[in-house]
Amino acid sequence: MKDKLLSLLLIFAINCFSDTSEQLNNFFNNELFFIQTSINKLNNTSDESKGTYIKNDDKSIVIEINSPFREKYFINNNEIKIHDLDFNQIKKIPINDKNETMLINFLSDGFPKNFNNKIAINEKIFFIDFINENTVQIKFKDNMQIDNVIKFYKND
């Protein structure tokens, strides 16, 4: 009896991971709105950015930040192009290390079937969770140890 129960739990757990990956992949194929909150506990300050996220058919990603500054990011397999809309300046950053851009790779190419809501990149850990069917949250500490939360929203 125990073996059957354990087998059923294992099958349920595998299906949950698979469903989570599929749900995340479907979610990030939509045009999304986001709010990023950065909380600096040392200075007791917080900053907020708002914008949109679009994944194109060619798997490239466009992120437009509307506030507090106006910037547009064009991301493909080879580079990240940052367009400062306020000053009309463009900066290109080549993508040389796929491990450094693992989160971007998952957003572009899809989350793997065994994804368990956590991505570890060097010493940074990104936690990705569904808040509800229309909201996904990504939490991480940046290289300055500032807590960041990005909430992506579907516009249904």
N, C-alpha and C positions, 0 to 999 in steps of 0.2 A: 504494500500500500504506500509506504514511504517513497519507494522508487517512482511510482506513478505520479505522486504529488510533486516530487522534485522535477520529473520530466516535464510536467505541465507548467510548473513555474519557470523552468529554463526556456521552454518554447514561448511563454508569455514574455519573458525578458528579451529574448531575441526579437520577437515581433515589435516590442516597444522601441528598441533601438532602430530597427528598420523603419518603422513608422516615423520616428523622430527625424531620421535622415531625409526621408521622402517629404515629410511635412516642411522641414527647413528648406529643402531644394525648391519645393513649390512656392513657399512663402517668398523667398528671395528672387523669384522670377517675376514678381509684381513690381509696379512702381510703388515706392514706399516713401513715407515721410519719416524723419527721425529727429530726435532731440538728444544731444549728447550733453551730459552734465559731468563736469570735472570738479571734484571736491578735494581741496587742499586742507588736510586736517591740521597741519602745522601753522598755517596762517589763518585758519578758520574762514576760508573763502570758497566760493564756488563760481564757476563760469558755465554758461550754457550756449550751445550752438544749435542751430536749427537748419534743416535743409531737406533735400530729396535724394533718393537713391534709385537708379534705373540700371537694370541689366539688359544689355542689347542682345539681339539674336546671335551675334558673333562672339558672345560671352564677354565682351568688354563691358566695363562698368563706368557709369557717369555719376558722380556725387557732386551735388551743387549745395553749397553752404550759403544760406541767405542772411543769417545773422550770427554773430555780431559783425562779421566781415563777409564780403561777397567773394567767394572763390568757387572755382569749378575744377574738379579732378576728373581726368580721363585716364582710365586704367585698362591696360591690355597686358598680354603675356610678357612684353618686352620692357615696358616703361610706365611710369606714372607721370602724367603731364599736369602741372598745376597752373591754372590760369587765375591770376589775381584780377578780379573784375573791377575793383576799385581803382587800381593803378595801371591796368591793362599791361601786366607783365606775365610772361610765361616762363616756367622753369620745368625742365625735364629731368627725371630721375630714372636711370636705367635699373631694371630689375635683374640683378646678377645672382642673388641667392634666393632660391625658391623657398628655403626654410624660413627666411626672414619675412616672407609674404604669405605664409601658410593660410592665414585667415582670408586674405584676398583670393588665394587659390581656391579655397572652399566656396567662397561666394561666387567665383567665376565658373569653376568646373563642377561644383556640386559637393555636398558633404558625403563622405563614404558611408557605406551601409552599417559599419560598426561604430559610427560616431556616438559618443556618450556624453555630449554637452560640454566637453572640455578640450581646449587646444593648448598645448604647451609649446612655446617658441622661446628657445634659450631659457631665460629665467622668468619670462612672462607667462602667465596663465590667463586664458580667455575662457569665461564661462558663458555659454549661450543657452538661454531657456525661453520657452514659451510662457508668456504671462497669461494669454488667452489666444483664441484662434486668430486674432487680428493684431497681436503685439508680440514681438520678440525682443528680448533684452540681452545685451552683451555687456559683461562686467570684466574689468581688468585694471591692474595698476600699471601706469606708464613707467618710463625709465627714471622719472623724478619721484616715484612712489606716490603719485597722485591717483586717487580712486576715480575711475571713469565708468560711467554707465551710459550706454547708447540704447535707446528704445526706438525700434522701428515699428511703424504703424501702417497697416493696410488702409486704403481709402475705399471702404465698401459702402 
